């Protein structure tokens, strides 16, 4: 009997365990498995990315300033040059000969000046001599006048003295006029020298145009011509008028394109981290110094204001990030990616972005009371769709020992890479549903759920594509 009793007890235990297990399995069959996360306080950084290329802040096309054949190129592409360094020369025989001829003309004019100065001094000496003679003739005339008044000399002698005096007066006047003439000739000769110097400066300038000098310290990025080719003075960038392109690499920028949906968050002065494809693993820092106001068509890069036809294609905006000084030899045209920090909130409440859904609050409250089921729900699978939708999350709540979800409207702030700031509606430690995407798409308030964080939730793109 003892053995039979033991066997009976074992059977009863097995049956009871089976009933309990069946009840648990049946209850769980109506429970939705969800992934969850908690609202936490952390530093949140919002960023905007754009791709583009490295460019110098200043670059110039060194154009030909004189017509002729290139006699020598002193630099090649990739060379670093200093301000004032000789870059290239064009044949200069004609302007050089004009300079030499003008210099000879100036030397001749200076000789004439010296000759006129000597003549001027001679004329001044003649004036001094004439003044001395006139002084002597004046004394003779005055004595003769006194003697003639006293009837001591004949009138013929008096007239002779007076005539000599008058001749010396005329001679002095003539010689003073000669001095004025000599000074005028000297002044004219000096004017000719000044005119010649002005012409020489023009000739020197024309000769200098045959020598191309670096306008600033920089890097030679392009040399489209070769020695022996003929260059012309023409429109910038026209063939045969550009000798080389020079870039000022003292200030380097990253010129990137930012999507039109993100440009509203970009502002001057924001910090940025720039990565260059040619230097993997290195991060260059900088600040936004220019935000374009012209939308650029993504396929062509042409500004929409220059497009003759309307288009609905995606658009970008140009953003220039000026890099901080670096010792790395960055070159124009290198591909780069800029990650611009548009906002930074320290120690703020955040949740995963994928937890956000849009629902109609009143309908969700009714659903929660009825454990996810209502008469209207049965007739309308998408209740409240025509009503105003608000943004919120599904919060896990304990309902008499069972986990259920309740829709909670939230107000959000800045968006990070994977998380978003919550301004109201939640508190730190609240547990919310984060996935899966398919579950969130159809989830309703009041539905019983079970936490299953054992497997990482698939991304939204994976779910949407499946």
ChimeraX attribute file (.defattr): number of C-alpha atoms within 10 A of each C-alpha:
attribute: neighborCount
match mode: 1-to-1
recipient: residues
	/A:1	6
	/A:2	6
	/A:3	7
	/A:4	9
	/A:5	10
	/A:6	11
	/A:7	11
	/A:8	11
	/A:9	11
	/A:10	12
	/A:11	12
	/A:12	12
	/A:13	11
	/A:14	12
	/A:15	12
	/A:16	12
	/A:17	12
	/A:18	12
	/A:19	12
	/A:20	12
	/A:21	12
	/A:22	12
	/A:23	12
	/A:24	11
	/A:25	12
	/A:26	11
	/A:27	10
	/A:28	14
	/A:29	10
	/A:30	11
	/A:31	17
	/A:32	15
	/A:33	17
	/A:34	20
	/A:35	22
	/A:36	21
	/A:37	19
	/A:38	18
	/A:39	18
	/A:40	20
	/A:41	17
	/A:42	14
	/A:43	14
	/A:44	22
	/A:45	18
	/A:46	20
	/A:47	21
	/A:48	20
	/A:49	18
	/A:50	21
	/A:51	20
	/A:52	20
	/A:53	19
	/A:54	24
	/A:55	25
	/A:56	22
	/A:57	17
	/A:58	15
	/A:59	17
	/A:60	15
	/A:61	18
	/A:62	20
	/A:63	21
	/A:64	27
	/A:65	20
	/A:66	23
	/A:67	18
	/A:68	18
	/A:69	18
	/A:70	23
	/A:71	17
	/A:72	15
	/A:73	18
	/A:74	13
	/A:75	16
	/A:76	15
	/A:77	14
	/A:78	14
	/A:79	12
	/A:80	16
	/A:81	21
	/A:82	13
	/A:83	11
	/A:84	12
	/A:85	15
	/A:86	16
	/A:87	19
	/A:88	20
	/A:89	22
	/A:90	26
	/A:91	19
	/A:92	20
	/A:93	11
	/A:94	12
	/A:95	19
	/A:96	17
	/A:97	13
	/A:98	18
	/A:99	21
	/A:100	15
	/A:101	14
	/A:102	20
	/A:103	17
	/A:104	13
	/A:105	17
	/A:106	21
	/A:107	14
	/A:108	15
	/A:109	21
	/A:110	18
	/A:111	14
	/A:112	19
	/A:113	21
	/A:114	15
	/A:115	16
	/A:116	22
	/A:117	18
	/A:118	14
	/A:119	19
	/A:120	21
	/A:121	15
	/A:122	16
	/A:123	22
	/A:124	19
	/A:125	14
	/A:126	19
	/A:127	21
	/A:128	15
	/A:129	15
	/A:130	21
	/A:131	19
	/A:132	14
	/A:133	17
	/A:134	21
	/A:135	15
	/A:136	13
	/A:137	21
	/A:138	19
	/A:139	13
	/A:140	17
	/A:141	21
	/A:142	15
	/A:143	14
	/A:144	22
	/A:145	20
	/A:146	14
	/A:147	15
	/A:148	17
	/A:149	12
	/A:150	9
	/A:151	10
	/A:152	11
	/A:153	14
	/A:154	11
	/A:155	15
	/A:156	10
	/A:157	13
	/A:158	20
	/A:159	15
	/A:160	13
	/A:161	20
	/A:162	18
	/A:163	14
	/A:164	16
	/A:165	22
	/A:166	16
	/A:167	13
	/A:168	20
	/A:169	18
	/A:170	13
	/A:171	19
	/A:172	21
	/A:173	15
	/A:174	16
	/A:175	21
	/A:176	19
	/A:177	15
	/A:178	19
	/A:179	21
	/A:180	15
	/A:181	16
	/A:182	22
	/A:183	18
	/A:184	14
	/A:185	19
	/A:186	22
	/A:187	15
	/A:188	16
	/A:189	22
	/A:190	19
	/A:191	14
	/A:192	19
	/A:193	21
	/A:194	15
	/A:195	14
	/A:196	19
	/A:197	16
	/A:198	13
	/A:199	17
	/A:200	20
	/A:201	14
	/A:202	15
	/A:203	22
	/A:204	17
	/A:205	13
	/A:206	19
	/A:207	21
	/A:208	18
	/A:209	18
	/A:210	24
	/A:211	19
	/A:212	22
	/A:213	18
	/A:214	19
	/A:215	16
	/A:216	17
	/A:217	17
	/A:218	23
	/A:219	24
	/A:220	23
	/A:221	20
	/A:222	16
	/A:223	18
	/A:224	13
	/A:225	17
	/A:226	14
	/A:227	14
	/A:228	14
	/A:229	12
	/A:230	17
	/A:231	21
	/A:232	17
	/A:233	15
	/A:234	16
	/A:235	12
	/A:236	13
	/A:237	14
	/A:238	11
	/A:239	13
	/A:240	19
	/A:241	23
	/A:242	23
	/A:243	24
	/A:244	22
	/A:245	19
	/A:246	27
	/A:247	25
	/A:248	20
	/A:249	20
	/A:250	13
	/A:251	15
	/A:252	23
	/A:253	24
	/A:254	31
	/A:255	26
	/A:256	23
	/A:257	26
	/A:258	26
	/A:259	19
	/A:260	15
	/A:261	12
	/A:262	15
	/A:263	20
	/A:264	11
	/A:265	14
	/A:266	19
	/A:267	17
	/A:268	14
	/A:269	14
	/A:270	15
	/A:271	22
	/A:272	24
	/A:273	18
	/A:274	26
	/A:275	20
	/A:276	21
	/A:277	13
	/A:278	12
	/A:279	12
	/A:280	8
	/A:281	8
	/A:282	13
	/A:283	13
	/A:284	15
	/A:285	19
	/A:286	23
	/A:287	22
	/A:288	22
	/A:289	16
	/A:290	16
	/A:291	18
	/A:292	14
	/A:293	11
	/A:294	15
	/A:295	20
	/A:296	24
	/A:297	18
	/A:298	15
	/A:299	10
	/A:300	8
	/A:301	14
	/A:302	14
	/A:303	16
	/A:304	15
	/A:305	11
	/A:306	9
	/A:307	11
	/A:308	7
	/A:309	7
	/A:310	8
	/A:311	10
	/A:312	6
	/A:313	8
	/A:314	13
	/A:315	22
	/A:316	23
	/A:317	23
	/A:318	22
	/A:319	27
	/A:320	23
	/A:321	30
	/A:322	25
	/A:323	21
	/A:324	12
	/A:325	12
	/A:326	12
	/A:327	5
	/A:328	9
	/A:329	6
	/A:330	16
	/A:331	18
	/A:332	16
	/A:333	14
	/A:334	15
	/A:335	18
	/A:336	19
	/A:337	21
	/A:338	30
	/A:339	19
	/A:340	26
	/A:341	21
	/A:342	23
	/A:343	17
	/A:344	15
	/A:345	15
	/A:346	10
	/A:347	11
	/A:348	17
	/A:349	24
	/A:350	27
	/A:351	26
	/A:352	21
	/A:353	15
	/A:354	18
	/A:355	22
	/A:356	21
	/A:357	19
	/A:358	15
	/A:359	23
	/A:360	19
	/A:361	20
	/A:362	12
	/A:363	19
	/A:364	20
	/A:365	18
	/A:366	15
	/A:367	22
	/A:368	20
	/A:369	13
	/A:370	14
	/A:371	18
	/A:372	20
	/A:373	16
	/A:374	16
	/A:375	8
	/A:376	13
	/A:377	14
	/A:378	10
	/A:379	9
	/A:380	11
	/A:381	10
	/A:382	11
	/A:383	17
	/A:384	17
	/A:385	13
	/A:386	8
	/A:387	12
	/A:388	11
	/A:389	14
	/A:390	14
	/A:391	16
	/A:392	21
	/A:393	25
	/A:394	24
	/A:395	23
	/A:396	25
	/A:397	18
	/A:398	10
	/A:399	12
	/A:400	7
	/A:401	7
	/A:402	12
	/A:403	17
	/A:404	24
	/A:405	26
	/A:406	25
	/A:407	27
	/A:408	20
	/A:409	22
	/A:410	16
	/A:411	13
	/A:412	18
	/A:413	14
	/A:414	18
	/A:415	20
	/A:416	22
	/A:417	12
	/A:418	12
	/A:419	18
	/A:420	23
	/A:421	27
	/A:422	22
	/A:423	15
	/A:424	12
	/A:425	12
	/A:426	22
	/A:427	15
	/A:428	14
	/A:429	12
	/A:430	14
	/A:431	20
	/A:432	26
	/A:433	25
	/A:434	25
	/A:435	25
	/A:436	20
	/A:437	21
	/A:438	13
	/A:439	15
	/A:440	19
	/A:441	11
	/A:442	9
	/A:443	21
	/A:444	23
	/A:445	26
	/A:446	25
	/A:447	19
	/A:448	23
	/A:449	21
	/A:450	17
	/A:451	15
	/A:452	14
	/A:453	14
	/A:454	7
	/A:455	7
	/A:456	10
	/A:457	17
	/A:458	13
	/A:459	12
	/A:460	14
	/A:461	9
	/A:462	10
	/A:463	12
	/A:464	10
	/A:465	6
	/A:466	7
